[in-house]
Amino acid sequence: MAITLSDDTTKKALGSLKRYFDERRDEELGDLQAHLLLEYIIEEIGPSIYNAALADAQGYLRERLDDLDGACGVPEFGYWTRTQNRRGAR
């Protein structure tokens, strides 16, 4: 699955890269250079970040599914237990 960014996110990422190079490296990064660097990062590093996020989401969902009985389960055949508690034990 190819990782793609929306136009707005791409614009913000390019601006961030250019600002980083300007403020932290005292280099000016041109539009083409920033675009090529962003493409490299998305293609080379993006899948690792994506896969880590996917693993985190899977773990979160597994935890929720493991607790599904506790969170949503309803005790079965509890009528007589409730009735005895109201009337006293027989």
ZISUL-V620746 format. One record per residue. RES is the residue in one small letter. OMEGA is omega as a letter, one per 30 degrees, with the letter a starting at -180 (999 if undefined). Layout:
# ZISUL-V620746
res: [RES	RES]
omega: [OMEGA	OMEGA]
This chain:
# ZISUL-V620746
res: [m	a	i	t	l	s	d	d	t	t	k	k	a	l	g	s	l	k	r	y	f	d	e	r	r	d	e	e	l	g	d	l	q	a	h	l	l	l	e	y	i	i	e	e	i	g	p	s	i	y	n	a	a	l	a	d	a	q	g	y	l	r	e	r	l	d	d	l	d	g	a	c	g	v	p	e	f	g	y	w	t	r	t	q	n	r	r	g	a	r]
omega: [l	l	l	l	l	l	a	l	l	l	l	a	l	l	l	l	a	l	l	a	a	a	a	a	a	l	l	l	a	a	a	l	a	a	l	l	l	l	l	a	a	a	a	a	a	a	l	l	l	a	l	l	l	l	l	l	l	l	l	a	l	l	l	l	l	a	a	l	a	a	a	a	l	l	a	l	a	a	a	l	l	a	l	l	a	a	a	a	l	999]
